[in-house]
């Protein structure tokens, strides 16, 4: 069966079809339409074809954005946003009222509050700079949503201040432009046949989820996700959570729920065009979240968090559509989307974010969980145990803490009183 896929945006559209379909004349053009060859640019996104697929970037768009600040951008920056909105300042000096200078021979005096926050009384921008700020942030949002996930957190933070930006916000905007000046060659890479060894006849969807707990002064946590289809980054985002949570586990659970929702949308799109995507693998760096997702008896106090937890659990245990797997925080690429990171973290995670989402490092994890209904492996510094009956028949699989030797479990088989409702005998499978 020959198919043609059309992407339409107002009066701009692209078609995706095989050469055989096109050569046989099955794609009929309107009288006023012209075939201009293979795609090279669409809505400001540039496409470069190579031997393994396509590279997507917006170099022209970035250059036009930088040209709006010809005198202010003298050099580039390594980070899109520096983590300086909260800084530690342990000492201060007493100032002489007459001279305005610190008193001589005085001892350092500790500040009562350990942390000093960015001045919230920073002067507001005038109308001209305010309009410029909003215009540039709009351009950054278009850039972020299409080809540059590395600036997702910084752009989200800038967009939140569009109503009344201050001089401090304008400094952060300049930091972002300097980053683009130095890193305007970033591009998404779309490759073919990266997951054939995992599944030959199905599409492989895996994602990374993370959250930054109560990082801002308003104490709203920040969620981040990165979703890959067959090793290609297809969706990412940064979002400030609406409700304030009291624990890191709750905010991570909300972030995981948002990642699951977006991943399910990707799966529905894949299925709607006639392809198979049987299961979603999500990498999470919070072990309590993983354990509660597989534990039928756990609940959350807050209704919104509990609904999120039980929706995830239903997809895992009943529908068998989802697996949540542990990954070390240092390898969680979604960490870039939830906070302003330092240079070392940026250098480590950015290549993984753009290049297959560390597919080579997690390929075995994805392959093992793709065909199994049980969590196969948690990752570094963690153990996975299977609950077994006296006949060595595996009934269920649970995550437990690394140093534990017992686990309270729920059994589906009431024929074995030594298991149901009590302490089960466990067998160690692996430790990485």
For each residue, the residues with C-beta under 8 A, 3 or more apart:
1:
2: 17 18 20 21 24 26
3: 17 21 273 274
4: 15 16 17 21 26 27
5: 15 16 17 273
6: 13 14 15 16
7: 13 14 15 16 42
8: 12 13
9: 12 13 43
10:
11:
12: 8 9 42 43
13: 6 7 8 9
14: 6 7 39 42
15: 4 5 6 7 27
16: 4 5 6 7
17: 2 3 4 5 21 22 26 27
18: 2 21 22
19: 22 23
20: 2 23 24
21: 2 3 4 17 18 24 26 27
22: 17 18 19 25 26 27
23: 19 20
24: 2 20 21
25: 22 28
26: 2 4 17 21 22
27: 4 15 17 21 22
28: 25
29: 33 34 35
30: 33
31:
32:
33: 29 30
34: 29
35: 29
36:
37: 40
38: 49
39: 14 42 47
40: 37 46 47 48
41: 44 45 46 47
42: 7 12 14 39 45 47
43: 9 12 146
44: 41 58 60 61 142 146
45: 41 42 56 57 58 146 147
46: 40 41 56 57 58 59 60
47: 39 40 41 42 54 55 56
48: 40 54 55 56 57 187
49: 38 53 54
50: 53 54 55
51:
52: 191 192
53: 49 50 189 190 191 192
54: 47 48 49 50 189 190
55: 47 48 50 187 188 189 190
56: 45 46 47 48 146 147 187 188 189 190
57: 45 46 48 147 185 186 187 188
58: 44 45 46 61 62 143 146 147 148
59: 46 62 63 184 185
60: 44 46 63 64
61: 44 58 64 65 139 142 143
62: 58 59 65 66 143 180 184
63: 59 60 66 67 184
64: 60 61 67 68
65: 61 62 68 136 139 140 143 177 180
66: 62 63 69 73 177 180 181 184
67: 63 64 70
68: 64 65 132 136
69: 66 72 73 174 177
70: 67 73
71:
72: 69 174 177
73: 66 69 70 174 177 178 181
74:
75: 178 181 182
76: 178 179 181 182 183
77: 80 175 178 179 181 182
78: 179 182 343 346
79: 82 175 179 340 341 342 343 346
80: 77 150 151 153 154 155 175 176 179 340
81: 153 154 157 172 175 176 340
82: 79 175 340
83: 86 339 340 341 342
84: 87 118
85: 117 118 216 340
86: 83 115 116 117 118
87: 84 115 116
88: 114 115 116
89: 92 111 115 116
90: 110 111 114
91: 108 109 110 111
92: 89 108 109 111
93: 102 103 106 108 109
94: 102 103 106 109
95: 100 101 102 103
96: 99 100 101 102 103
97: 100
98:
99: 96
100: 95 96 97
101: 95 96
102: 93 94 95 96 106
103: 93 94 95 96 106
104:
105:
106: 93 94 102 103 109
107:
108: 91 92 93
109: 91 92 93 94 106
110: 90 91
111: 89 90 91 92 114 116
112:
113: 116
114: 88 90 111
115: 86 87 88 89
116: 86 87 88 89 111 113
117: 85 86 120 217
118: 84 85 86 122 168
119: 122 168
120: 117 217
121:
122: 118 119 166 167 168 169
123: 166 167
124: 130 164 165 166 167
125: 129 130 133 165 166 167 169 170
126: 129 130
127: 130 131
128: 131 132
129: 125 126 132 133 165 170
130: 124 125 126 127 133 134 165
131: 127 128 134 135
132: 68 128 129 135 136
133: 125 129 130 136 137 162 165 169 170 173
134: 130 131 137 138 162 165
135: 131 132 138 139
136: 65 68 132 133 139 140 173 177
137: 133 134 140 141 155 158 159 162 173
138: 134 135 141 142
139: 61 65 135 136 142 143
140: 65 136 137 143 144 151 155 158 159 176
141: 137 138 144 145 155 159
142: 44 61 138 139 145 146
143: 58 61 62 65 139 140 146 147 148 151 155 180
144: 140 141 148 149 151 152 155
145: 141 142
146: 43 44 45 56 58 142 143
147: 45 56 57 58 143 186 187 188
148: 58 143 144 151 152 186
149: 144 152 226 233 236 336 337 353 354
150: 80 183 186 336 346 350 353 354
151: 80 140 143 144 148 154 155 176 179 180
152: 144 148 149 155 156 224 236 237 238 336 337
153: 80 81 156 157 222 224 238 336 337 338 339 340
154: 80 81 151 157 158 172 175 176 179 340
155: 80 137 140 141 143 144 151 152 158 159 176 238
156: 152 153 159 160 222 238 239 240
157: 81 153 154 160 161 172 340
158: 137 140 154 155 161 162 169 172 173 176
159: 137 140 141 155 156 162
160: 156 157 240
161: 157 158 164 165 166 169
162: 133 134 137 158 159 165
163:
164: 124 161
165: 124 125 129 130 133 134 161 162 169 170 173
166: 122 123 124 125 161 169 170
167: 122 123 124 125 170 171
168: 118 119 122 171 172
169: 122 125 133 158 161 165 166 172 173
170: 125 129 133 165 166 167 173 174
171: 167 168 174 175
172: 81 154 157 158 168 169 175 176
173: 133 136 137 158 165 169 170 176 177
174: 69 72 73 170 171 177 178
175: 77 79 80 81 82 154 171 172 178 179
176: 80 81 140 151 154 155 158 172 173 179 180
177: 65 66 69 72 73 136 173 174 180 181
178: 73 75 76 77 174 175 181 182
179: 76 77 78 79 80 151 154 175 176 182 183
180: 62 65 66 143 151 176 177 183 184
181: 66 73 75 76 77 177 178 184
182: 75 76 77 78 178 179
183: 76 150 179 180 186
184: 59 62 63 66 180 181
185: 57 59
186: 57 147 148 150 183 354
187: 48 55 56 57 147 354
188: 55 56 57 147 232 233 354
189: 53 54 55 56 232 354 355 356
190: 53 54 55 56 232
191: 52 53 194 231 232 356
192: 52 53
193: 196
194: 191 230 231 232 356 359
195: 198 199 203 204 230 231 359 366
196: 193 199 200
197: 363 367
198: 195 204 363 366 367 370
199: 195 196 202 203 204 370
200: 196
201: 276
202: 199 275 276 277 278
203: 195 199 229 230 270 275 276 277
204: 195 198 199 229 230 231 277 281 366 370
205: 227 228 229 263 266 267 270 277 279 280 281
206: 227 228 280 281 282 283 357 362 366
207: 225 226 227 228 259 262 263 280 281 282 283
208: 225 226 259 282 283 327 332 333 334 357
209: 223 224 225 252 255 256 258 259 282 283 284 334
210: 223 224 225 252 255 284 285 332 334 335 337 338
211: 221 222 223 224 241 248 251 252 254 255 338
212: 215 221 222 224 251 338 339
213: 221 245 247 248 251 252
214: 219 220 221 244 245 251
215: 212 221 222 338 339
216: 85 219 220 222 240
217: 117 120
218: 244
219: 214 216 244
220: 214 216 240 241 242 243 244
221: 211 212 213 214 215 240 241 244 245 251 254 255
222: 153 156 211 212 215 216 238 239 240 241 338 339
223: 209 210 211 238 239 240 241 251 254 255 258 259 338
224: 152 153 209 210 211 212 236 237 238 239 255 334 335 336 337 338
225: 207 208 209 210 235 236 237 255 258 259 262 334 337
226: 149 207 208 233 235 236 333 334 337 353 357
227: 205 206 207 233 234 235 236 259 262 263 266
228: 205 206 207 231 232 233 234 356 357 359
229: 203 204 205 232 234 266 270
230: 194 195 203 204
231: 191 194 195 204 228 356 357 359
232: 188 189 190 191 194 228 229 356
233: 149 188 226 227 228 236 353 354 357
234: 227 228 229 266
235: 225 226 227 262 266
236: 149 152 224 225 226 227 233 337
237: 152 224 225 262 337
238: 152 153 155 156 222 223 224 337 338
239: 156 222 223 224 258
240: 156 160 216 220 221 222 223
241: 211 220 221 222 223 244 245 251 254 255
242: 220
243: 220 254 302 304
244: 214 218 219 220 221 241
245: 213 214 221 241 250 251 254 302 305
246: 250
247: 213 250 251
248: 211 213 251 252 286
249: 252 253 286 288 289 292
250: 245 246 247 253 254 300 302 305
251: 211 212 213 214 221 223 241 245 247 248 254 255
252: 209 210 211 213 248 249 255 256 284 286 289
253: 249 250 256 257 289 292 300 305 308 309 312
254: 211 221 223 241 243 245 250 251 257 258 304 305 308
255: 209 210 211 221 223 224 225 241 251 252 258 259 338
256: 209 252 253 259 260 282 284 289 293 308 312 324
257: 253 254 260 261 308 309 311 312
258: 209 223 225 239 254 255 261 262
259: 207 208 209 223 225 227 255 256 262 263 282 334
260: 256 257 263 264 280 282 311 312 315 322
261: 257 258 264 265
262: 207 225 227 235 237 258 259 265 266
263: 205 207 227 259 260 266 267 280 282
264: 260 261 267 268 280 321
265: 261 262 268 269
266: 205 227 229 234 235 262 263 269 270 277
267: 205 263 264 270 271 277 280 321
268: 264 265 271 272
269: 265 266 272 273
270: 203 205 229 266 267 273 275 276 277
271: 267 268 274 275 276 277
272: 268 269
273: 3 5 269 270
274: 3 271
275: 202 203 270 271
276: 201 202 203 270 271
277: 202 203 204 205 266 267 270 271 280
278: 202 321 370
279: 205 320 321 322 323 369 370
280: 205 206 207 260 263 264 267 277 321 322 323
281: 204 205 206 207 322 323 325 365 366 369 370
282: 206 207 208 209 256 259 260 263 322 323 324 325
283: 206 207 208 209 325 326 327 332 362 365
284: 209 210 252 256 289 290 324 325 326 327
285: 210 326 327 328 329 332 335
286: 248 249 252 289 290
287: 290 291 326 378 382 399 401
288: 249 291 292
289: 249 252 253 256 284 286 292 293 324
290: 284 286 287 293 294 324 325 326 375 378 399
291: 287 288 294 295 298 398 399 400
292: 249 253 288 289 295 298 309
293: 256 289 290 309 312 313 316 324
294: 290 291 313 316 317 324 375 397 398 399
295: 291 292 298 313 398 410
296: 313 317 410
297: 410
298: 291 292 295 309
299: 306 309 310
300: 250 253 305 306 308 309
301: 305 306
302: 243 245 250 305 306
303: 306 307
304: 243 254 307 308
305: 245 250 253 254 300 301 302 308 309
306: 299 300 301 302 303 309 310
307: 303 304 310 311
308: 253 254 256 257 300 304 305 311 312
309: 253 257 292 293 298 299 300 305 306 312 313
310: 299 306 307 313 314
311: 257 260 307 308 314 315
312: 253 256 257 260 293 308 309 315 316 322 324
313: 293 294 295 296 309 310 316 317
314: 310 311 317 318 319
315: 260 311 312 318 319 321 322
316: 293 294 312 313 319 320 321 322 323 324
317: 294 296 313 314 320
318: 314 315
319: 314 315 316 322
320: 279 316 317 373
321: 264 267 278 279 280 315 316
322: 260 279 280 281 282 312 315 316 319
323: 279 280 281 282 316 369 370 372 375
324: 256 282 284 289 290 293 294 312 316 375
325: 281 282 283 284 290 365 369 375 376 377 378 379
326: 283 284 285 287 290 378 379 382 399
327: 208 283 284 285 331 332 362 365 379
328: 285 331 332 379 380 381
329: 285 332 335
330: 348
331: 327 328 349 352 358 361
332: 208 210 283 285 327 328 329 335 349
333: 208 226 336 349 352 353 357 358
334: 208 209 210 224 225 226 259 337 338
335: 210 224 285 329 332 338 339 341 345 349
336: 149 150 152 153 224 333 341 345 346 349 350 353
337: 149 152 153 210 224 225 226 236 237 238 334
338: 153 210 211 212 215 222 223 224 238 255 334 335
339: 83 153 212 215 222 335
340: 79 80 81 82 83 85 153 154 157
341: 79 83 335 336 345 346 349
342: 79 83 345 346
343: 78 79 346 347
344: 347 348
345: 335 336 341 342 348 349
346: 78 79 150 336 341 342 343 349 350
347: 343 344 350 351
348: 330 344 345 351 352
349: 331 332 333 335 336 341 345 346 352 353
350: 150 336 346 347 353 354
351: 347 348 354 355
352: 331 333 348 349 355 356 357 358 361
353: 149 150 226 233 333 336 349 350 357
354: 149 150 186 187 188 189 233 350 351
355: 189 351 352
356: 189 191 194 228 231 232 352 359 360
357: 206 208 226 228 231 233 333 352 353 362
358: 331 333 352 361 362
359: 194 195 228 231 356 362 363 366
360: 356 363
361: 331 352 358
362: 206 283 327 357 358 359 365 366
363: 197 198 359 360 366 367
364: 367 368
365: 281 283 325 327 362 368 369 376 377 379
366: 195 198 204 206 281 359 362 363 369 370
367: 197 198 363 364 370 371
368: 364 365 371 372 376 377
369: 279 281 323 325 365 366 372 375 376 377
370: 198 199 204 278 279 281 323 366 367
371: 367 368
372: 323 368 369 375 376
373: 320
374: 386 396 397
375: 290 294 323 324 325 369 372 378 384 397 399
376: 325 365 368 369 372 384
377: 325 365 368 369 384 430 432
378: 287 290 325 326 375 382 383 384 399
379: 325 326 327 328 365 382 432
380: 328 432
381: 328 402
382: 287 326 378 379 399 402 431 432
383: 378 400 401 402 428 429 430 431
384: 375 376 377 378 397 399 429 430
385: 397 398 399 400 407 426 427 428 429
386: 374 394 396 397 426 427 429
387: 394 395 396 397 398 407 409 411 419 424 425 426
388: 392 393 394 395 424 425 426 427
389: 392 393 395 413 416 419
390: 416 418
391:
392: 388 389
393: 388 389
394: 386 387 388 397
395: 387 388 389 411 412 413 419
396: 374 386 387 409 410 411 412
397: 294 374 375 384 385 386 387 394
398: 291 294 295 385 387 407 409
399: 287 290 291 294 326 375 378 382 384 385
400: 291 383 385 404 407 426
401: 287 383 404
402: 381 382 383 431
403:
404: 400 401 407
405: 426
406: 423 424 426
407: 385 387 398 400 404 423 424 426
408: 422 423
409: 387 396 398 419 424
410: 295 296 297 396 420 421
411: 387 395 396 414 416 419 420 421 424
412: 395 396
413: 389 395 416 419 420
414: 411 417 420
415:
416: 389 390 411 413 419 420
417: 414 420 422
418: 390 422 424 425
419: 387 389 395 409 411 413 416 422 424
420: 410 411 413 414 416 417
421: 410 411
422: 408 417 418 419
423: 406 407 408
424: 387 388 406 407 409 411 418 419
425: 387 388 418
426: 385 386 387 388 400 405 406 407
427: 385 386 388
428: 383 385 431
429: 383 384 385 386
430: 377 383 384
431: 382 383 402 428
432: 377 379 380 382
